[in-house]
Amino acid sequence: MSEPSSKASSLMANRFRGYMPVVIDVETGGFNAATDALLEIAAVPIQIDDQGIAYPGETISYHVQPFEGANIEEAAIKFTGIDPYHPLRIANTEQEALENIFRSVRKSLKACGCKRAILVGHNAHFDHGFVTAAAERCDIKRNPFHPFSNFDTVSLAGLALGQTVLARACEAASIAFSNDEAHSARYDTEKTAELFCYIVNRWQELGGWLGD
């Protein structure tokens, strides 16, 4: 991946108050971040070109081994289709997955001159909670994400497109979406990133934030 130009870095550093949006999606063994397993995680940093147009950066994703003692609800894995203990499933520990993602995010932060990452997610509070809980379990001190703020594409899509379900919001934005591929962290993260960029760029086209 090429480094952003100085102009693009300046635009990103000023676009979101010094925060760099990073789209995150997690697939889990339930709804409780403190007790339920983190099974997949993916991240896509948002970048800006010299014209101020937002676009998704490169995806990083991991299958994750359930932490010791983790709860896994049968309904959750039926919904996602994930078999956490499949013999051919290649998975990393939470520690490995998070440290690699955080390292990649910090590298992107440095490249664009931003001071901190801000999590973007579809129902962002859910993803944020699992990332925070896993980082605390792993005793990771350098979490690059803002501790409580996030951008929720449910709210943004409801405002901009009149839709709150990811598949329907993508359809309204003319973003291809496959229900057969949905509910994997990598796919949902990439589609959420496309949706977020669409809304940010459309806002700019309509006369919203135009930069300094």
C-alpha positions as CSV (number, residue, x, y, z in Angstrom):
1,M,0.0,0.0,0.0
2,S,1.4,3.4,-1.0
3,E,1.8,6.1,1.6
4,P,-0.8,8.9,1.4
5,S,0.4,12.2,-0.1
6,S,1.0,15.2,2.2
7,K,-2.2,16.8,0.9
8,A,-4.3,13.6,1.6
9,S,-2.7,13.3,5.0
10,S,-3.6,16.9,5.8
11,L,-7.2,16.4,4.7
12,M,-7.5,13.2,6.8
13,A,-5.9,14.8,9.9
14,N,-8.5,17.6,9.7
15,R,-11.6,15.8,8.5
16,F,-12.6,14.1,11.7
17,R,-11.0,16.2,14.4
18,G,-7.7,14.4,14.2
19,Y,-9.3,10.9,14.4
20,M,-8.9,8.3,11.7
21,P,-12.0,6.1,11.1
22,V,-11.3,2.4,11.2
23,V,-14.2,0.1,10.3
24,I,-14.4,-3.0,12.6
25,D,-16.6,-6.0,12.6
26,V,-16.6,-8.9,15.0
27,E,-18.4,-12.2,14.9
28,T,-18.9,-13.6,18.4
29,G,-20.3,-16.5,20.5
30,G,-23.1,-14.3,21.9
31,F,-24.0,-10.7,23.0
32,N,-22.0,-10.4,26.2
33,A,-18.5,-9.0,25.6
34,A,-17.3,-10.0,29.0
35,T,-18.2,-13.7,28.8
36,D,-18.8,-14.6,25.2
37,A,-16.1,-15.7,22.7
38,L,-14.7,-13.4,20.1
39,L,-14.5,-15.6,17.0
40,E,-13.6,-13.3,14.1
41,I,-12.4,-9.8,13.7
42,A,-11.7,-7.6,10.7
43,A,-10.5,-4.0,10.3
44,V,-10.5,-1.6,7.3
45,P,-8.8,1.9,7.8
46,I,-10.6,4.7,5.9
47,Q,-8.4,6.8,3.7
48,I,-8.8,10.1,1.8
49,D,-7.3,11.0,-1.5
50,D,-6.0,14.4,-2.7
51,Q,-9.6,15.5,-3.6
52,G,-10.9,14.7,-0.2
53,I,-12.8,11.6,-1.3
54,A,-12.9,8.8,1.3
55,Y,-12.2,5.2,0.3
56,P,-11.5,1.9,2.1
57,G,-7.9,0.9,2.8
58,E,-6.6,-2.6,3.0
59,T,-8.5,-5.2,5.0
60,I,-6.9,-7.1,7.8
61,S,-8.8,-10.0,9.3
62,Y,-8.4,-13.0,11.7
63,H,-10.3,-16.1,12.8
64,V,-9.9,-16.1,16.6
65,Q,-9.6,-18.9,19.1
66,P,-12.2,-18.7,21.9
67,F,-10.5,-17.5,25.1
68,E,-10.3,-20.0,28.0
69,G,-13.7,-20.4,29.6
70,A,-15.5,-18.4,26.9
71,N,-19.2,-18.9,26.5
72,I,-20.5,-19.8,23.0
73,E,-24.2,-19.7,22.5
74,E,-25.6,-22.3,20.0
75,A,-27.9,-19.8,18.5
76,A,-25.0,-17.4,17.7
77,I,-22.9,-20.0,15.8
78,K,-26.0,-21.2,13.9
79,F,-26.6,-17.6,12.8
80,T,-23.0,-17.0,11.6
81,G,-22.3,-20.5,10.5
82,I,-18.9,-20.5,12.3
83,D,-17.6,-23.7,13.8
84,P,-15.0,-22.5,16.3
85,Y,-13.5,-25.9,16.7
86,H,-13.4,-27.1,13.1
87,P,-10.1,-29.0,12.7
88,L,-9.3,-27.1,9.5
89,R,-10.1,-23.7,10.9
90,I,-6.8,-21.6,11.2
91,A,-7.2,-19.2,14.1
92,N,-5.1,-16.9,16.1
93,T,-5.3,-16.1,19.8
94,E,-7.0,-12.9,20.8
95,Q,-3.6,-11.6,21.8
96,E,-2.2,-12.2,18.4
97,A,-5.2,-10.9,16.4
98,L,-5.6,-7.7,18.4
99,E,-1.9,-6.9,18.6
100,N,-1.6,-7.3,14.8
101,I,-4.6,-5.2,14.1
102,F,-3.6,-2.5,16.6
103,R,-0.1,-2.4,15.1
104,S,-1.5,-2.0,11.6
105,V,-3.9,0.8,12.9
106,R,-1.0,2.7,14.6
107,K,1.0,2.5,11.3
108,S,-1.9,4.0,9.4
109,L,-2.3,6.7,12.1
110,K,1.3,7.7,11.7
111,A,1.0,7.8,7.9
112,C,-1.9,10.1,7.8
113,G,-0.9,12.3,10.8
114,C,-3.9,11.5,13.0
115,K,-3.7,11.3,16.7
116,R,-6.1,8.5,17.4
117,A,-8.4,6.0,15.7
118,I,-12.2,6.0,16.0
119,L,-14.1,2.8,15.5
120,V,-16.7,2.7,12.7
121,G,-19.2,-0.2,12.9
122,H,-22.7,-1.3,12.0
123,N,-24.2,-1.3,15.5
124,A,-20.8,0.1,16.6
125,H,-21.4,-0.2,20.3
126,F,-21.4,-4.0,20.0
127,D,-18.1,-4.2,18.1
128,H,-16.5,-1.5,20.3
129,G,-17.5,-3.5,23.4
130,F,-16.0,-6.7,22.2
131,V,-12.7,-5.1,21.1
132,T,-12.4,-3.3,24.4
133,A,-13.1,-6.4,26.5
134,A,-10.7,-8.5,24.5
135,A,-7.9,-5.9,24.8
136,E,-8.5,-5.8,28.6
137,R,-8.4,-9.6,28.8
138,C,-5.1,-9.6,26.9
139,D,-3.7,-6.7,29.0
140,I,-3.0,-4.6,25.9
141,K,-2.2,-1.1,27.1
142,R,-1.8,0.7,23.8
143,N,-5.3,0.5,22.4
144,P,-5.4,3.0,19.5
145,F,-9.1,3.4,19.5
146,H,-11.0,6.2,21.2
147,P,-12.3,4.7,24.5
148,F,-16.0,5.5,24.0
149,S,-16.7,7.5,20.8
150,N,-17.5,5.8,17.6
151,F,-19.3,6.3,14.2
152,D,-22.3,4.0,13.9
153,T,-23.4,3.3,10.3
154,V,-26.8,2.3,11.5
155,S,-27.6,5.9,12.5
156,L,-25.7,7.4,9.5
157,A,-27.5,5.1,7.0
158,G,-30.9,5.7,8.7
159,L,-30.3,9.5,8.2
160,A,-28.8,9.4,4.8
161,L,-30.6,6.4,3.2
162,G,-33.7,5.7,5.2
163,Q,-32.4,2.2,6.0
164,T,-30.8,0.7,9.1
165,V,-30.2,-2.9,8.0
166,L,-26.7,-3.3,6.4
167,A,-27.9,-5.2,3.4
168,R,-30.8,-2.8,2.7
169,A,-28.6,0.3,3.3
170,C,-26.0,-1.1,0.8
171,E,-28.8,-1.7,-1.7
172,A,-30.1,1.9,-1.3
173,A,-26.5,3.1,-1.9
174,S,-26.1,0.8,-5.0
175,I,-23.4,-1.2,-3.2
176,A,-23.4,-4.9,-4.2
177,F,-24.3,-7.1,-1.2
178,S,-24.5,-10.9,-1.0
179,N,-26.5,-12.4,1.8
180,D,-24.6,-15.7,1.2
181,E,-21.3,-14.0,2.2
182,A,-22.7,-11.9,5.0
183,H,-22.0,-12.6,8.7
184,S,-18.3,-13.1,8.2
185,A,-16.2,-10.4,9.8
186,R,-14.2,-9.7,6.7
187,Y,-17.2,-9.3,4.3
188,D,-19.3,-7.3,6.7
189,T,-16.4,-5.0,7.5
190,E,-15.7,-4.3,3.8
191,K,-19.3,-3.6,3.1
192,T,-19.6,-1.3,6.1
193,A,-16.5,0.5,4.9
194,E,-18.0,1.0,1.5
195,L,-21.2,2.3,3.0
196,F,-19.4,4.7,5.4
197,C,-17.4,6.1,2.5
198,Y,-20.5,6.5,0.4
199,I,-22.2,8.5,3.1
200,V,-19.2,10.7,3.8
201,N,-18.6,11.4,0.1
202,R,-22.3,12.0,-0.6
203,W,-22.4,14.5,2.2
204,Q,-19.5,16.3,0.7
205,E,-21.1,16.3,-2.7
206,L,-24.2,17.9,-1.2
207,G,-22.2,20.8,0.2
208,G,-21.3,19.5,3.6
209,W,-17.7,19.5,5.0
210,L,-15.4,20.6,2.2
211,G,-12.1,20.9,4.0
212,D,-9.9,23.8,5.0
